[in-house]
């Protein structure tokens, strides 16, 4: 075989040579389209190669037919996005290469080129590999049997439509569930789903806290989680804390800004349990026990306060540290304490000259007030009783006495000297910043860790200044999607909606709400009415996930009552909400580029509890996944280079990215087209059955009749109009001023002109200038705009009942629960460099650069004591179950910790038992809080979350 | 053979390399996807210390010692690692349910091109490792060229790129024994030796190598060795912070490395211990020779300047404020080239 192939290849070479003189096919030579590039240094006119030898094989290999601008419309989050040129040859995508034509934003910071990663660089291989779904599939065996029948698109959509209609009519609209995954572009891809679910009043799950990205501590402290800098802003930092982050894995295209900022003079300090690929580039590596970072942070805060290194002007104006708390109730002193008709949300401060007075709410500016941070004051309450009150700072000072560096060190394992050094370094820094991480949101007590982190940045005044700041959830999107959804309603309806909206806005503004508070308020109403639904609670309640942590009281030493009881209380009091209501079983689930059985901790419970309730399970994806394998229908979605699209990014890379369809593939269709056809099928099938009316979840009558006309805006946006949808979204956006779609799709990127008005971006609270880096929170720090919290400030004190009950009024350390049972090893994770979620996990090239199968990282000492060698297969187990995996021994892994990086698919493990089967994801009761201004659930945060980093396991050789 | 007129060279800054392998994949997708090339990784990145690609290549000999050829061993397919095949069809569509799981088909592998990724050496918390990207060094004194009885290996006059003439090559593989860096592969289908071609078709068009142009870490500088206006000369000759790998092999590589720094280590009490570096000097000397210590001192001294708020020409150079300036004039956007079919 090989000898023959060799002969053939040489034969081809000759053909190529002949081709050059006029005979033939498949031969290329070059001419330059433009003269803008420099002249080729090594080739002059006289030495243009002649087709004559082996070298021309390579020259030809590099040639192409056409170049199309595109990107990977996947949630690679911090790394989103990169402009790619897709090189097409013979009608197939042949390879891709970064376009690398971003402008330099300012001369003293590096440009963004060439952005990209190894995963993007081989999508041309991935899109044609055997994981690809080529045509609609219908299950013919039992669920999960892998037995399929190829069916037509019409049959698939008609059958799914029938199931939806039956469910809506017989059981209710909320029984149809949309599970949205990392394919969500918030561009054309999402627009179809958004229109159809709105028209049919389906339940669309908000997954953000479920996936572990809820940043609860940030939400508790800032009233929001979206705030991040641009990656080039690190050039203004002189201290960068990489605290719990691993940008060498998770920010491949941004990482150069960090290594380069270090060359520019910034100190780069890595704080993590493991000596990671990021730590190798640090000036200091600070080792910490997993899950104890709050102790470390509070140790730092202790030093800052004890050594008087606190930026008092900053904390007086920007934080709640001057606000008064009652000693008797541990609650803020409220307007309702002082007067029977007083405002429950009015908090108080003490001014040396004026005594106790309401804290300013409409602006952070103190107008000359000299607020006390210390002291103890007596107040007369409206019922005549007296109470003592103290500023939060004074309580905090007392609280921090328990966190001397020595005491903190005993908990977190970091030597006391290093804790002191870190505090002094922070105090000394002109501008200290943090590398974004969503690691701590995946700890049971991660909120406490984030609150402690935020505290050290606030105590040192490190917000708003260029190159400074703790950061939350990076996000930046166009704000044109809502208009696109609303525009399908006729003018009268739309006018009604818009007028009501304007009136509401005016009323809230009068009440002192800022724009971002109004946006969040609307989202909160959506949660109350069921238009927005917490994914995390959905799986806990309807998936029965709480079964996995029934032993929680044995694992969590601080928990004094069953969390199920707290859940019932929370739902009864309306603190949190779940849809469908408990007892109303979900019936149809449509996963849109989503892989819940891979993603959800303790996923076997979903198969046990949720799957039997579902009459129809649909996966729409371009590839087969663990979830597709357990579905009834698998519909082939177009892959990224097969769509005309644009996608959200983050301030780290503040350019919207767009691209054009380069090719098509077998029967795959764009998500927009799939939803347009599904809408048409529902319309037609209902008509055929003679069903006209249905009732939505609020009891209003709706109609199937004219559904498709409405969906498509009377045919304006039909199945083939993906590009028109993409363009309309851009035209609707307020934060892409002057951006023309035709230019955008050709160029592939355009810089945002503002953060816009969407829920997922407005929190950045800053300006975007064309010629400057972006620092979050300038609106708060310099323009004195209040924060969207109860106190209207960065808030470290929480007096909601559950926080008082759990002893979490101030940031504190709590020992992690022994989730899964009392076993010696802590199983943690982290995002991998090798995949974006599971999208490349089974890719041949990526696996070739690993070990071809899942691995678990183990410290050599932990392995040796168990007789385990590098590459050995072990059985990992706890009280829940077990799984098998290969070990990888690495001295950088902390003893006692084992790491399985993100997103191995279940089908990559023997017996299909994915490693998430050992992760019970216990529900932390404080996450069920609500009822207070900023603790009420809203989009992407302040809902209960799922966690995994506290899992305890043991391992043994198989 | 007459010395080449000019020499193209590359500098890789190991303090910017994050081990993402975008270079590796860029090269793979462009050059080594045909039959017989599946197992080849002309560009590889390995975690150091480690056994590398091919496995234990530093123990395989080749190159020269004191001017004389040093015997070398030919790496085997096992040393490189096979190109694995998987059973996707069986798992997804085979009707076996959970009884089938995705795995490498055939013999269970015990090595691959990046098998020991992120393992390194040392003891927690003083573990240490760094990334070492490698391509063919396009040596000034190429052992492969001297070893080839067919004279099938040429060093181009105009730019010093070393190429295997695949028309002349008869697959004797003496070059694979002679190359001390073990960066030559054998194509079992075509029966010829193949290796990194320094992207000569791109270079001919003024476009930087795929590994360099696609590197998101902005690790790689490219250019002529003698261009005093470009970063290569400044880093190698002026600042002397870029060093060849294993100068002891005496082939005079034209790929140079800015050696790795590392955070300080801790003593048994957990206090900072700056009496010795985290990465042992002996290890770095074994890779780059004793001058590596001088290079590290220069780096540290220049970093100290910017830490104090000062300026450093060297730091500005390594930062590369304008990405295109890393490529010594080979900065054409490939998409500006239009090919026509004959």
Interface residues (C-beta under 8 A of the other chain):
Chain A: X1 X2 X3 X5 X6 X9 X10 X13 X19 X20 X22 X24 X26 X27 X28 X29 X30 X31 X32 X33 X34 X36 X37 X38 X39 X40 X41 X42 X43 X49 X53 X54 X55 X57 X58 X59 X61 X62 X63 X64 X65 X67 X85 X95 X96 X97 X98 X99 X100 X101 X104 X107 X108 X109 X110 X111 X113 X114 X115 X116 X117 X118 X121 X122 X124 X125 X129 X130 X131 X141 X144 X145 X146 X147 X148 X247 X248 X252 X253 X255 X256 X259 X260 X262 X263 X264 X265 X267 X270 X275 X277 X278 X279 X280 X281 X282 X283 X284 X285 X287 X414 X415 X417 X418 X624 X628 X629 X833 X842 X844 X845 X847 X848 X849 X850 X851 X852 X853 X859 X861 X870 X871 X888 X889 X890 X891 X892 X893 X894 X895 X905 X907 X908 X909 X910 X911 X912 X913
Chain B: X15 X16 X18 X19 X20 X21 X22 X24 X25 X26 X28 X29 X30 X31 X33 X34 X35 X36 X81 X83 X84 X85 X86 X88 X89 X91 X92 X93 X94 X95 X96 X97 X98 X100 X101 X102 X103 X104 X109 X110 X112 X113 X114 X115 X117 X118 X119 X120 X121 X122 X123 X124 X125 X127 X128 X129 X130 X158 X159 X163 X165 X166 X167 X187 X188 X189 X190 X191 X192 X197 X200 X201 X202 X203 X204 X205 X206 X210 X213 X214 X215 X216 X217 X218 X224 X260 X262 X263 X264 X266 X269 X270 X271 X272 X303 X306 X307 X308 X309 X315 X318 X319 X320 X321 X322 X323 X324 X329 X330 X331 X332 X333 X334 X335 X336 X337 X338 X339 X340 X341 X342
